[in-house]
Amino acid sequence: MAHNGTATGAHLLLGLGGSLDVFAGVVQRAPEIFRKLVWSGLPSAHVSAGSAV
């Protein structure tokens, strides 16, 4: 998106990533215990909002 976003002419780009796979039923969500760990303040592999991917 960072590389080709301006070429699309779109004003908003949304990266859905693996969310579409979960929604389509291709993969299962992580167990609830792991999902809660991310929100409890443990470090995660998520990219910060200011980073260009």
N, CA, C and O atoms as a Tripos MOL2 file, in Angstrom:
@<TRIPOS>MOLECULE
protein
  212   211    53     0     0
PROTEIN
NO_CHARGES

@<TRIPOS>ATOM
      1 N           0.8240   -1.1760    0.0000 N.3       1 MET1
      2 CA          0.0000    0.0000    0.0000 C.3       1 MET1
      3 C           0.8710    1.2440    0.0000 C.2       1 MET1
      4 O           0.5560    2.2230   -0.6750 O.2       1 MET1
      5 N           1.9550    1.2140    0.7440 N.am      2 ALA2
      6 CA          2.8230    2.3890    0.7880 C.3       2 ALA2
      7 C           3.4450    2.6530   -0.5780 C.2       2 ALA2
      8 O           3.6570    3.8050   -0.9570 O.2       2 ALA2
      9 N           3.7330    1.6030   -1.3010 N.am      3 HIS3
     10 CA          4.3900    1.7450   -2.6010 C.3       3 HIS3
     11 C           3.4050    2.1080   -3.7160 C.2       3 HIS3
     12 O           3.7100    2.9720   -4.5390 O.2       3 HIS3
     13 N           2.2460    1.4750   -3.7610 N.am      4 ASN4
     14 CA          1.2990    1.6400   -4.8660 C.3       4 ASN4
     15 C           0.0350    2.4130   -4.5130 C.2       4 ASN4
     16 O          -0.8310    2.5960   -5.3690 O.2       4 ASN4
     17 N          -0.0870    2.8630   -3.2900 N.am      5 GLY5
     18 CA         -1.3150    3.5160   -2.8480 C.3       5 GLY5
     19 C          -1.6980    4.7400   -3.6470 C.2       5 GLY5
     20 O          -2.8710    4.9160   -3.9750 O.2       5 GLY5
     21 N          -0.7470    5.5840   -3.9670 N.am      6 THR6
     22 CA         -1.0720    6.8070   -4.7060 C.3       6 THR6
     23 C          -1.5250    6.5070   -6.1300 C.2       6 THR6
     24 O          -2.2950    7.2780   -6.7010 O.2       6 THR6
     25 N          -1.0680    5.4110   -6.7090 N.am      7 ALA7
     26 CA         -1.4430    5.0620   -8.0770 C.3       7 ALA7
     27 C          -2.9030    4.6380   -8.1870 C.2       7 ALA7
     28 O          -3.4650    4.6630   -9.2810 O.2       7 ALA7
     29 N          -3.5300    4.2500   -7.0740 N.am      8 THR8
     30 CA         -4.9230    3.8020   -7.1200 C.3       8 THR8
     31 C          -5.9040    4.9670   -7.1960 C.2       8 THR8
     32 O          -7.0330    4.8060   -7.6580 O.2       8 THR8
     33 N          -5.4710    6.1360   -6.7420 N.am      9 GLY9
     34 CA         -6.3790    7.2780   -6.7100 C.3       9 GLY9
     35 C          -7.3060    7.2630   -5.5070 C.2       9 GLY9
     36 O          -8.1310    8.1630   -5.3480 O.2       9 GLY9
     37 N          -7.1800    6.2570   -4.6650 N.am     10 ALA10
     38 CA         -8.0420    6.1460   -3.4870 C.3      10 ALA10
     39 C          -7.6130    7.1520   -2.4230 C.2      10 ALA10
     40 O          -6.4360    7.4980   -2.3230 O.2      10 ALA10
     41 N          -8.5660    7.6140   -1.6410 N.am     11 HIS11
     42 CA         -8.2810    8.5330   -0.5510 C.3      11 HIS11
     43 C          -8.0750    7.7830    0.7570 C.2      11 HIS11
     44 O          -7.5390    8.3390    1.7160 O.2      11 HIS11
     45 N          -8.4950    6.5330    0.7990 N.am     12 LEU12
     46 CA         -8.3670    5.7220    2.0020 C.3      12 LEU12
     47 C          -7.9770    4.3130    1.5970 C.2      12 LEU12
     48 O          -8.6180    3.7120    0.7350 O.2      12 LEU12
     49 N          -6.9330    3.7840    2.2120 N.am     13 LEU13
     50 CA         -6.5050    2.4080    1.9820 C.3      13 LEU13
     51 C          -6.6160    1.6610    3.3000 C.2      13 LEU13
     52 O          -6.2160    2.1730    4.3460 O.2      13 LEU13
     53 N          -7.1510    0.4660    3.2510 N.am     14 LEU14
     54 CA         -7.3710   -0.3150    4.4630 C.3      14 LEU14
     55 C          -6.7390   -1.6890    4.2910 C.2      14 LEU14
     56 O          -7.1320   -2.4510    3.4080 O.2      14 LEU14
     57 N          -5.7670   -2.0030    5.1270 N.am     15 GLY15
     58 CA         -5.1160   -3.3090    5.0690 C.3      15 GLY15
     59 C          -5.8550   -4.3040    5.9530 C.2      15 GLY15
     60 O          -5.8460   -4.1810    7.1780 O.2      15 GLY15
     61 N          -6.4810   -5.2660    5.3450 N.am     16 LEU16
     62 CA         -7.2540   -6.2500    6.0970 C.3      16 LEU16
     63 C          -6.4320   -7.4640    6.5040 C.2      16 LEU16
     64 O          -6.7640   -8.1400    7.4780 O.2      16 LEU16
     65 N          -5.3700   -7.7450    5.7710 N.am     17 GLY17
     66 CA         -4.4890   -8.8490    6.1280 C.3      17 GLY17
     67 C          -5.2360  -10.1610    6.3160 C.2      17 GLY17
     68 O          -6.0580  -10.5510    5.4860 O.2      17 GLY17
     69 N          -4.9370  -10.8270    7.4100 N.am     18 GLY18
     70 CA         -5.5190  -12.1390    7.6910 C.3      18 GLY18
     71 C          -6.9740  -12.0990    8.1090 C.2      18 GLY18
     72 O          -7.5970  -13.1500    8.2560 O.2      18 GLY18
     73 N          -7.5340  -10.9130    8.3050 N.am     19 SER19
     74 CA         -8.9400  -10.8210    8.7110 C.3      19 SER19
     75 C          -9.8650  -11.4530    7.6850 C.2      19 SER19
     76 O         -10.8530  -12.0930    8.0470 O.2      19 SER19
     77 N          -9.5520  -11.2780    6.4140 N.am     20 LEU20
     78 CA        -10.3930  -11.8740    5.3780 C.3      20 LEU20
     79 C         -10.3350  -13.3930    5.4160 C.2      20 LEU20
     80 O         -11.3450  -14.0570    5.1820 O.2      20 LEU20
     81 N          -9.1540  -13.9550    5.7110 N.am     21 ASP21
     82 CA         -9.0290  -15.4100    5.8150 C.3      21 ASP21
     83 C          -9.8910  -15.9570    6.9430 C.2      21 ASP21
     84 O         -10.5450  -16.9870    6.7820 O.2      21 ASP21
     85 N          -9.8960  -15.2750    8.0830 N.am     22 VAL22
     86 CA        -10.7220  -15.7080    9.2140 C.3      22 VAL22
     87 C         -12.1940  -15.5890    8.8580 C.2      22 VAL22
     88 O         -12.9720  -16.5090    9.1090 O.2      22 VAL22
     89 N         -12.5800  -14.4590    8.2720 N.am     23 PHE23
     90 CA        -13.9750  -14.2330    7.9160 C.3      23 PHE23
     91 C         -14.4650  -15.2620    6.9010 C.2      23 PHE23
     92 O         -15.6100  -15.7090    6.9770 O.2      23 PHE23
     93 N         -13.6060  -15.6420    5.9510 N.am     24 ALA24
     94 CA        -13.9780  -16.6100    4.9130 C.3      24 ALA24
     95 C         -13.9580  -18.0410    5.4210 C.2      24 ALA24
     96 O         -14.4200  -18.9520    4.7340 O.2      24 ALA24
     97 N         -13.4200  -18.2480    6.6350 N.am     25 GLY25
     98 CA        -13.3780  -19.5950    7.1780 C.3      25 GLY25
     99 C         -12.1830  -20.4080    6.7120 C.2      25 GLY25
    100 O         -12.1410  -21.6200    6.9200 O.2      25 GLY25
    101 N         -11.2180  -19.7610    6.0880 N.am     26 VAL26
    102 CA        -10.0190  -20.4570    5.6010 C.3      26 VAL26
    103 C          -9.1230  -20.8440    6.7720 C.2      26 VAL26
    104 O          -8.5310  -21.9240    6.7670 O.2      26 VAL26
    105 N          -9.0180  -19.9830    7.7650 N.am     27 VAL27
    106 CA         -8.2290  -20.2570    8.9620 C.3      27 VAL27
    107 C          -9.0750  -19.9470   10.1890 C.2      27 VAL27
    108 O         -10.0590  -19.2110   10.1070 O.2      27 VAL27
    109 N          -8.6890  -20.5090   11.3170 N.am     28 GLN28
    110 CA         -9.3860  -20.2350   12.5610 C.3      28 GLN28
    111 C          -8.6930  -19.0970   13.2890 C.2      28 GLN28
    112 O          -7.5000  -18.8620   13.0980 O.2      28 GLN28
    113 N          -9.4400  -18.3970   14.1190 N.am     29 ARG29
    114 CA         -8.8480  -17.3560   14.9560 C.3      29 ARG29
    115 C          -7.9410  -18.0030   15.9840 C.2      29 ARG29
    116 O          -8.0640  -19.1900   16.2880 O.2      29 ARG29
    117 N          -7.0370  -17.2110   16.5090 N.am     30 ALA30
    118 CA         -6.1730  -17.6790   17.5850 C.3      30 ALA30
    119 C          -7.0360  -17.9710   18.8130 C.2      30 ALA30
    120 O          -8.0880  -17.3580   18.9900 O.2      30 ALA30
    121 N          -6.5990  -18.8990   19.6560 N.am     31 PRO31
    122 CA         -7.3460  -19.1520   20.8880 C.3      31 PRO31
    123 C          -7.4930  -17.8710   21.7120 C.2      31 PRO31
    124 O          -6.6360  -16.9880   21.6690 O.2      31 PRO31
    125 N          -8.5820  -17.7870   22.4520 N.am     32 GLU32
    126 CA         -8.8960  -16.5670   23.1950 C.3      32 GLU32
    127 C          -7.7850  -16.1580   24.1490 C.2      32 GLU32
    128 O          -7.5470  -14.9660   24.3390 O.2      32 GLU32
    129 N          -7.1060  -17.1140   24.7470 N.am     33 ILE33
    130 CA         -6.0320  -16.7880   25.6880 C.3      33 ILE33
    131 C          -4.9390  -15.9760   25.0040 C.2      33 ILE33
    132 O          -4.3910  -15.0540   25.6080 O.2      33 ILE33
    133 N          -4.6130  -16.3000   23.7610 N.am     34 PHE34
    134 CA         -3.5910  -15.5550   23.0370 C.3      34 PHE34
    135 C          -4.0870  -14.1800   22.6030 C.2      34 PHE34
    136 O          -3.3270  -13.2130   22.6030 O.2      34 PHE34
    137 N          -5.3530  -14.0960   22.2360 N.am     35 ARG35
    138 CA         -5.9080  -12.7910   21.8520 C.3      35 ARG35
    139 C          -5.9120  -11.8460   23.0420 C.2      35 ARG35
    140 O          -5.6570  -10.6530   22.8840 O.2      35 ARG35
    141 N          -6.2000  -12.3670   24.2380 N.am     36 LYS36
    142 CA         -6.2130  -11.5300   25.4340 C.3      36 LYS36
    143 C          -4.8110  -11.0770   25.8260 C.2      36 LYS36
    144 O          -4.6480   -9.9860   26.3730 O.2      36 LYS36
    145 N          -3.8130  -11.8840   25.5590 N.am     37 LEU37
    146 CA         -2.4380  -11.5170   25.8970 C.3      37 LEU37
    147 C          -2.0000  -10.2490   25.1690 C.2      37 LEU37
    148 O          -1.3050   -9.4090   25.7420 O.2      37 LEU37
    149 N          -2.3990  -10.1110   23.9240 N.am     38 VAL38
    150 CA         -2.0220   -8.9330   23.1470 C.3      38 VAL38
    151 C          -2.5950   -7.6850   23.7920 C.2      38 VAL38
    152 O          -1.9080   -6.6670   23.8700 O.2      38 VAL38
    153 N          -3.8380   -7.7360   24.2570 N.am     39 TRP39
    154 CA         -4.4840   -6.5580   24.8360 C.3      39 TRP39
    155 C          -4.0600   -6.3010   26.2680 C.2      39 TRP39
    156 O          -4.3580   -5.2380   26.8110 O.2      39 TRP39
    157 N          -3.3640   -7.2560   26.9040 N.am     40 SER40
    158 CA         -2.9780   -7.0700   28.2960 C.3      40 SER40
    159 C          -1.6950   -6.2630   28.4370 C.2      40 SER40
    160 O          -1.2420   -6.0260   29.5570 O.2      40 SER40
    161 N          -1.1040   -5.8400   27.3330 N.am     41 GLY41
    162 CA          0.0830   -5.0080   27.4010 C.3      41 GLY41
    163 C           1.3690   -5.7410   27.0820 C.2      41 GLY41
    164 O           2.4430   -5.1410   27.1230 O.2      41 GLY41
    165 N           1.2870   -7.0180   26.7650 N.am     42 LEU42
    166 CA          2.4900   -7.7390   26.3830 C.3      42 LEU42
    167 C           2.9660   -7.2610   25.0190 C.2      42 LEU42
    168 O           2.1470   -6.8910   24.1780 O.2      42 LEU42
    169 N           4.2750   -7.2630   24.7860 N.am     43 PRO43
    170 CA          4.7720   -6.8540   23.4670 C.3      43 PRO43
    171 C           4.2090   -7.7610   22.3820 C.2      43 PRO43
    172 O           4.0010   -8.9540   22.6030 O.2      43 PRO43
    173 N           3.9690   -7.1990   21.2330 N.am     44 SER44
    174 CA          3.4430   -8.0030   20.1320 C.3      44 SER44
    175 C           4.1800   -7.6420   18.8500 C.2      44 SER44
    176 O           4.9930   -6.7190   18.8170 O.2      44 SER44
    177 N           3.8810   -8.3850   17.8080 N.am     45 ALA45
    178 CA          4.5530   -8.1670   16.5250 C.3      45 ALA45
    179 C           3.7960   -7.1920   15.6490 C.2      45 ALA45
    180 O           4.1080   -7.0610   14.4660 O.2      45 ALA45
    181 N           2.8080   -6.5040   16.2010 N.am     46 HIS46
    182 CA          2.0110   -5.5830   15.4020 C.3      46 HIS46
    183 C           2.8470   -4.3800   14.9770 C.2      46 HIS46
    184 O           3.7330   -3.9380   15.7080 O.2      46 HIS46
    185 N           2.5610   -3.8660   13.8090 N.am     47 VAL47
    186 CA          3.2430   -2.6760   13.3030 C.3      47 VAL47
    187 C           2.5620   -1.4500   13.8920 C.2      47 VAL47
    188 O           1.3340   -1.3780   13.9380 O.2      47 VAL47
    189 N           3.3440   -0.5040   14.3330 N.am     48 SER48
    190 CA          2.7510    0.7050   14.9200 C.3      48 SER48
    191 C           2.0850    1.5260   13.8190 C.2      48 SER48
    192 O           2.4140    1.3880   12.6410 O.2      48 SER48
    193 N           1.1630    2.3630   14.2100 N.am     49 ALA49
    194 CA          0.3640    3.1340   13.2580 C.3      49 ALA49
    195 C           1.2180    4.0680   12.4120 C.2      49 ALA49
    196 O           0.8290    4.3880   11.2890 O.2      49 ALA49
    197 N           2.3590    4.5140   12.9050 N.am     50 GLY50
    198 CA          3.1810    5.4500   12.1690 C.3      50 GLY50
    199 C           4.1550    4.8070   11.2040 C.2      50 GLY50
    200 O           4.8390    5.5180   10.4680 O.2      50 GLY50
    201 N           4.2400    3.4930   11.1820 N.am     51 SER51
    202 CA          5.2120    2.8060   10.3520 C.3      51 SER51
    203 C           4.7020    2.6120    8.9420 C.2      51 SER51
    204 O           3.5130    2.3670    8.7340 O.2      51 SER51
    205 N           5.5820    2.7180    7.9840 N.am     52 ALA52
    206 CA          5.2470    2.3830    6.5910 C.3      52 ALA52
    207 C           5.5930    0.9300    6.3620 C.2      52 ALA52
    208 O           6.7070    0.5000    6.6590 O.2      52 ALA52
    209 N           4.6670    0.1830    5.8460 N.am     53 VAL53
    210 CA          4.8920   -1.2520    5.6190 C.3      53 VAL53
    211 C           5.2150   -1.4920    4.1790 C.2      53 VAL53
    212 O           5.4380   -2.6340    3.7780 O.2      53 VAL53
@<TRIPOS>BOND
     1     1     2 1
     2     2     3 1
     3     3     4 2
     4     3     5 am
     5     5     6 1
     6     6     7 1
     7     7     8 2
     8     7     9 am
     9     9    10 1
    10    10    11 1
    11    11    12 2
    12    11    13 am
    13    13    14 1
    14    14    15 1
    15    15    16 2
    16    15    17 am
    17    17    18 1
    18    18    19 1
    19    19    20 2
    20    19    21 am
    21    21    22 1
    22    22    23 1
    23    23    24 2
    24    23    25 am
    25    25    26 1
    26    26    27 1
    27    27    28 2
    28    27    29 am
    29    29    30 1
    30    30    31 1
    31    31    32 2
    32    31    33 am
    33    33    34 1
    34    34    35 1
    35    35    36 2
    36    35    37 am
    37    37    38 1
    38    38    39 1
    39    39    40 2
    40    39    41 am
    41    41    42 1
    42    42    43 1
    43    43    44 2
    44    43    45 am
    45    45    46 1
    46    46    47 1
    47    47    48 2
    48    47    49 am
    49    49    50 1
    50    50    51 1
    51    51    52 2
    52    51    53 am
    53    53    54 1
    54    54    55 1
    55    55    56 2
    56    55    57 am
    57    57    58 1
    58    58    59 1
    59    59    60 2
    60    59    61 am
    61    61    62 1
    62    62    63 1
    63    63    64 2
    64    63    65 am
    65    65    66 1
    66    66    67 1
    67    67    68 2
    68    67    69 am
    69    69    70 1
    70    70    71 1
    71    71    72 2
    72    71    73 am
    73    73    74 1
    74    74    75 1
    75    75    76 2
    76    75    77 am
    77    77    78 1
    78    78    79 1
    79    79    80 2
    80    79    81 am
    81    81    82 1
    82    82    83 1
    83    83    84 2
    84    83    85 am
    85    85    86 1
    86    86    87 1
    87    87    88 2
    88    87    89 am
    89    89    90 1
    90    90    91 1
    91    91    92 2
    92    91    93 am
    93    93    94 1
    94    94    95 1
    95    95    96 2
    96    95    97 am
    97    97    98 1
    98    98    99 1
    99    99   100 2
   100    99   101 am
   101   101   102 1
   102   102   103 1
   103   103   104 2
   104   103   105 am
   105   105   106 1
   106   106   107 1
   107   107   108 2
   108   107   109 am
   109   109   110 1
   110   110   111 1
   111   111   112 2
   112   111   113 am
   113   113   114 1
   114   114   115 1
   115   115   116 2
   116   115   117 am
   117   117   118 1
   118   118   119 1
   119   119   120 2
   120   119   121 am
   121   121   122 1
   122   122   123 1
   123   123   124 2
   124   123   125 am
   125   125   126 1
   126   126   127 1
   127   127   128 2
   128   127   129 am
   129   129   130 1
   130   130   131 1
   131   131   132 2
   132   131   133 am
   133   133   134 1
   134   134   135 1
   135   135   136 2
   136   135   137 am
   137   137   138 1
   138   138   139 1
   139   139   140 2
   140   139   141 am
   141   141   142 1
   142   142   143 1
   143   143   144 2
   144   143   145 am
   145   145   146 1
   146   146   147 1
   147   147   148 2
   148   147   149 am
   149   149   150 1
   150   150   151 1
   151   151   152 2
   152   151   153 am
   153   153   154 1
   154   154   155 1
   155   155   156 2
   156   155   157 am
   157   157   158 1
   158   158   159 1
   159   159   160 2
   160   159   161 am
   161   161   162 1
   162   162   163 1
   163   163   164 2
   164   163   165 am
   165   165   166 1
   166   166   167 1
   167   167   168 2
   168   167   169 am
   169   169   170 1
   170   170   171 1
   171   171   172 2
   172   171   173 am
   173   173   174 1
   174   174   175 1
   175   175   176 2
   176   175   177 am
   177   177   178 1
   178   178   179 1
   179   179   180 2
   180   179   181 am
   181   181   182 1
   182   182   183 1
   183   183   184 2
   184   183   185 am
   185   185   186 1
   186   186   187 1
   187   187   188 2
   188   187   189 am
   189   189   190 1
   190   190   191 1
   191   191   192 2
   192   191   193 am
   193   193   194 1
   194   194   195 1
   195   195   196 2
   196   195   197 am
   197   197   198 1
   198   198   199 1
   199   199   200 2
   200   199   201 am
   201   201   202 1
   202   202   203 1
   203   203   204 2
   204   203   205 am
   205   205   206 1
   206   206   207 1
   207   207   208 2
   208   207   209 am
   209   209   210 1
   210   210   211 1
   211   211   212 2
@<TRIPOS>SUBSTRUCTURE
     1 MET1         2 RESIDUE 1 A MET
     2 ALA2         6 RESIDUE 1 A ALA
     3 HIS3        10 RESIDUE 1 A HIS
     4 ASN4        14 RESIDUE 1 A ASN
     5 GLY5        18 RESIDUE 1 A GLY
     6 THR6        22 RESIDUE 1 A THR
     7 ALA7        26 RESIDUE 1 A ALA
     8 THR8        30 RESIDUE 1 A THR
     9 GLY9        34 RESIDUE 1 A GLY
    10 ALA10       38 RESIDUE 1 A ALA
    11 HIS11       42 RESIDUE 1 A HIS
    12 LEU12       46 RESIDUE 1 A LEU
    13 LEU13       50 RESIDUE 1 A LEU
    14 LEU14       54 RESIDUE 1 A LEU
    15 GLY15       58 RESIDUE 1 A GLY
    16 LEU16       62 RESIDUE 1 A LEU
    17 GLY17       66 RESIDUE 1 A GLY
    18 GLY18       70 RESIDUE 1 A GLY
    19 SER19       74 RESIDUE 1 A SER
    20 LEU20       78 RESIDUE 1 A LEU
    21 ASP21       82 RESIDUE 1 A ASP
    22 VAL22       86 RESIDUE 1 A VAL
    23 PHE23       90 RESIDUE 1 A PHE
    24 ALA24       94 RESIDUE 1 A ALA
    25 GLY25       98 RESIDUE 1 A GLY
    26 VAL26      102 RESIDUE 1 A VAL
    27 VAL27      106 RESIDUE 1 A VAL
    28 GLN28      110 RESIDUE 1 A GLN
    29 ARG29      114 RESIDUE 1 A ARG
    30 ALA30      118 RESIDUE 1 A ALA
    31 PRO31      122 RESIDUE 1 A PRO
    32 GLU32      126 RESIDUE 1 A GLU
    33 ILE33      130 RESIDUE 1 A ILE
    34 PHE34      134 RESIDUE 1 A PHE
    35 ARG35      138 RESIDUE 1 A ARG
    36 LYS36      142 RESIDUE 1 A LYS
    37 LEU37      146 RESIDUE 1 A LEU
    38 VAL38      150 RESIDUE 1 A VAL
    39 TRP39      154 RESIDUE 1 A TRP
    40 SER40      158 RESIDUE 1 A SER
    41 GLY41      162 RESIDUE 1 A GLY
    42 LEU42      166 RESIDUE 1 A LEU
    43 PRO43      170 RESIDUE 1 A PRO
    44 SER44      174 RESIDUE 1 A SER
    45 ALA45      178 RESIDUE 1 A ALA
    46 HIS46      182 RESIDUE 1 A HIS
    47 VAL47      186 RESIDUE 1 A VAL
    48 SER48      190 RESIDUE 1 A SER
    49 ALA49      194 RESIDUE 1 A ALA
    50 GLY50      198 RESIDUE 1 A GLY
    51 SER51      202 RESIDUE 1 A SER
    52 ALA52      206 RESIDUE 1 A ALA
    53 VAL53      210 RESIDUE 1 A VAL
